[in-house]
Amino acid sequence: MLSRGLARLWAWLMFDEPLSWTMFMGMLVSLLGIIIIARAQATLASSAQAV
């Protein structure tokens, strides 16, 4: 899912493709979701090892 956002950002930087605020906000929401899931998995993994 993040690869689409990165591809859009790269196209904007390299080829001057249009990037609207809604597209940018969508990329941020996706990134925040990935960060939340990654932290939750890391927390579960560390608590499972502590037991």
Helices and strands as residue ranges (DSSP letters): H 2-15, H 21-50
